[in-house]
Amino acid sequence: MLIINQNSLNKLVVTLFAEDVLTDNNIYLFEFINLTTNGYFYCVATDVSTSPYRHNDFCITETGPSGSTDPYAGQVNLPLPGQYSYNVYENPESVLSPSGLHRVEWGKLLVVGVTATQSAFQSAVNPNLVAYNNNIYNS
């Protein structure tokens, strides 16, 4: 299972060489399918690994719910955190459609949403009162 964090640069490590049919290809199409909405999302990424016969490394930027993307530069907007499936295709022409491309990898993907930081404040007047997440508690 692959994991992508929203609104960040993600390194994905996969093994594509076993299914590759193109010998000098290092450009791939990534297809992500949200398992709740059946929405399809695509981006093109280049293999940046130094040892492609062991594994393939890709840097994919998830731009967040309101981010703009350039899918040809390894950027994708996966708007909902949760479960996805993914497919990877050999893509020597750098197209954004899997039609006619050879699939070399598939599996499950988890998209992790951005977590907000939680703050707790203790009252200077009454040290027994603690405000946490906009609620006041007696400590």
C-alpha positions as CSV (number, residue, x, y, z in Angstrom):
1,M,0.0,0.0,0.0
2,L,1.3,3.4,-0.9
3,I,0.7,6.5,1.3
4,I,0.3,10.1,0.1
5,N,0.1,13.0,2.5
6,Q,-2.1,15.9,1.3
7,N,-0.4,19.3,0.6
8,S,3.1,17.9,0.5
9,L,5.8,16.3,-1.6
10,N,5.7,12.5,-1.4
11,K,8.2,9.9,-2.4
12,L,6.6,6.8,-3.8
13,V,8.7,3.6,-4.1
14,V,7.4,0.8,-6.4
15,T,8.9,-2.0,-8.4
16,L,8.0,-1.5,-12.1
17,F,10.9,-3.2,-13.8
18,A,9.3,-6.7,-13.7
19,E,6.4,-5.6,-15.9
20,D,8.2,-3.0,-18.1
21,V,8.2,-3.7,-21.8
22,L,9.9,-0.5,-22.9
23,T,13.6,-0.7,-22.1
24,D,14.5,3.0,-22.0
25,N,11.3,4.4,-20.5
26,N,11.5,6.4,-17.3
27,I,8.2,8.4,-17.7
28,Y,5.0,6.9,-16.2
29,L,1.4,7.9,-15.9
30,F,-0.1,7.5,-12.4
31,E,-3.9,7.0,-12.2
32,F,-5.6,7.4,-8.8
33,I,-9.2,6.3,-8.3
34,N,-11.1,7.4,-5.2
35,L,-12.9,4.3,-3.8
36,T,-15.8,6.4,-2.4
37,T,-16.6,8.8,-5.3
38,N,-15.0,6.8,-8.2
39,G,-13.2,10.0,-9.2
40,Y,-10.2,9.6,-11.4
41,F,-7.0,11.7,-11.0
42,Y,-3.9,11.6,-13.2
43,C,-0.3,12.8,-13.1
44,V,2.9,12.1,-15.1
45,A,6.0,11.4,-13.1
46,T,9.6,10.5,-13.9
47,D,11.6,7.7,-12.3
48,V,14.3,9.3,-10.2
49,S,15.8,6.2,-8.8
50,T,19.5,5.5,-9.0
51,S,19.1,1.7,-9.1
52,P,16.0,1.0,-11.4
53,Y,16.6,-2.8,-11.3
54,R,15.8,-2.9,-7.6
55,H,13.0,-0.3,-7.2
56,N,11.6,2.8,-8.9
57,D,11.4,6.1,-7.0
58,F,8.9,8.9,-7.8
59,C,8.3,12.3,-6.3
60,I,4.7,13.3,-6.5
61,T,3.3,16.5,-5.0
62,E,-0.2,16.5,-3.7
63,T,-1.3,20.1,-3.9
64,G,-4.1,20.0,-1.3
65,P,-7.8,20.7,-1.7
66,S,-7.4,24.3,-3.0
67,G,-4.1,23.9,-4.8
68,S,-3.5,24.4,-8.5
69,T,-1.7,21.5,-10.2
70,D,0.5,20.7,-13.2
71,P,-0.1,17.0,-13.8
72,Y,2.8,16.9,-16.3
73,A,5.2,18.0,-13.5
74,G,4.2,15.2,-11.1
75,Q,1.5,17.2,-9.3
76,V,-1.9,15.9,-8.4
77,N,-4.9,17.2,-6.4
78,L,-6.5,14.3,-4.4
79,P,-9.3,16.3,-2.7
80,L,-10.5,13.7,-0.3
81,P,-8.4,11.9,2.3
82,G,-9.1,8.2,2.4
83,Q,-8.7,5.1,0.3
84,Y,-7.9,5.0,-3.4
85,S,-6.6,2.4,-5.8
86,Y,-3.8,3.2,-8.2
87,N,-2.5,2.1,-11.6
88,V,0.9,3.0,-13.1
89,Y,1.4,2.9,-16.9
90,E,4.5,3.2,-19.1
91,N,4.1,6.6,-20.7
92,P,6.8,7.5,-23.2
93,E,4.6,10.2,-24.8
94,S,3.7,11.9,-21.5
95,V,-0.1,11.7,-22.1
96,L,-2.8,12.0,-19.4
97,S,-4.9,9.1,-20.6
98,P,-4.2,5.4,-20.0
99,S,-5.9,4.5,-23.3
100,G,-3.4,2.3,-25.2
101,L,-0.7,2.3,-22.5
102,H,0.8,-0.7,-20.8
103,R,-0.1,-1.1,-17.1
104,V,3.0,-2.1,-15.0
105,E,1.7,-1.7,-11.4
106,W,-1.5,-1.5,-9.5
107,G,-2.5,-1.5,-5.8
108,K,-4.1,0.4,-3.0
109,L,-3.3,4.0,-1.8
110,L,-4.1,5.8,1.4
111,V,-4.3,9.6,1.2
112,V,-3.7,11.2,4.6
113,G,-5.3,14.6,5.2
114,V,-3.7,17.6,6.8
115,T,-4.1,17.6,10.5
116,A,-4.7,20.8,12.4
117,T,-2.6,21.5,15.5
118,Q,-4.5,21.6,18.7
119,S,-3.7,24.2,21.3
120,A,-4.4,24.1,25.1
121,F,-4.3,27.2,27.3
122,Q,-4.3,27.4,31.0
123,S,-6.1,30.3,32.7
124,A,-3.8,32.7,34.6
125,V,-6.7,33.7,36.9
126,N,-7.9,30.2,37.7
127,P,-5.2,27.6,37.0
128,N,-7.8,24.8,37.3
129,L,-9.5,25.9,34.0
130,V,-8.0,24.7,30.8
131,A,-9.2,25.8,27.4
132,Y,-8.7,23.1,24.7
133,N,-10.1,23.1,21.2
134,N,-12.5,26.0,22.1
135,N,-13.9,24.1,25.2
136,I,-13.2,25.0,28.8
137,Y,-12.4,22.1,31.2
138,N,-11.8,21.9,34.9
139,S,-8.5,20.2,35.5
